[in-house]
Amino acid sequence: MKQFTEIVANPEVLNGKPCIKNTRISVDMILEWLASGATIEDIVKAYPHLNLESVRQALHYAAYFIRNEIVIEVKNPAA
């Protein structure tokens, strides 16, 4: 398994969601910010206790673990 030294999951922090080490900033929060149009640089500027490497690791972590996800298409019967 790939090493993610900047990502931790602690049951006492955000119910065990993967977060950037020493923060309460979750990997999914980083993804939401990027999806809303923020850049990695925007995130680091807004949260100076983060660094480029920790944000990049959050993205690599998400990509690594979603790579083998199975997606099931669900159709809305009312549509």
C-alpha positions in Angstrom: 0.0 0.0 0.0 1.2 3.5 -0.8 2.4 5.6 2.2 0.4 8.6 3.1 2.4 10.3 5.9 0.2 13.4 6.0 -3.1 11.6 6.2 -4.4 10.1 9.4 -7.7 8.5 10.6 -8.4 8.7 14.3 -11.8 7.5 15.7 -11.7 10.5 18.1 -11.4 13.1 15.3 -14.3 13.5 12.9 -15.5 9.9 13.7 -12.4 8.5 12.0 -12.6 10.2 8.7 -9.3 10.5 6.9 -7.8 13.9 7.8 -4.7 15.9 7.2 -2.4 15.2 10.1 -2.8 17.5 13.1 -5.9 19.1 11.7 -9.6 18.5 11.5 -9.6 19.1 7.8 -10.8 15.9 6.1 -9.9 14.5 2.7 -13.5 14.9 1.5 -13.4 18.6 2.6 -10.4 19.2 0.4 -12.2 17.5 -2.5 -15.3 19.7 -2.0 -13.2 22.8 -2.0 -11.5 21.8 -5.3 -14.9 20.9 -6.8 -16.2 24.4 -5.9 -13.4 26.0 -7.9 -10.6 26.5 -5.3 -7.0 25.7 -6.2 -4.5 23.9 -4.0 -2.8 27.3 -3.6 -6.1 28.9 -2.5 -6.6 26.2 0.1 -3.1 26.7 1.5 -3.5 30.4 1.5 -6.8 30.2 3.4 -5.4 27.6 5.9 -1.7 28.5 6.4 -1.2 25.6 8.8 -1.6 23.3 5.7 1.1 23.0 3.1 1.1 22.0 -0.6 2.4 18.5 0.2 -0.4 17.7 2.7 -3.1 18.9 0.3 -1.6 16.9 -2.6 -1.4 13.8 -0.4 -5.1 14.2 0.4 -5.8 14.2 -3.3 -3.6 11.2 -3.9 -5.2 9.4 -1.0 -8.7 9.9 -2.4 -7.6 8.8 -5.9 -5.9 5.7 -4.5 -8.9 4.5 -2.5 -11.5 5.3 -5.1 -9.6 3.5 -7.9 -11.2 0.2 -7.0 -14.7 1.4 -6.0 -17.6 -0.2 -7.7 -20.2 2.2 -9.0 -23.7 1.0 -9.4 -26.0 3.1 -11.5 -29.4 3.7 -9.8 -32.2 4.9 -11.9 -35.1 6.9 -10.5 -38.3 5.0 -11.3 -40.3 8.2 -11.3 -38.2 9.7 -14.0 
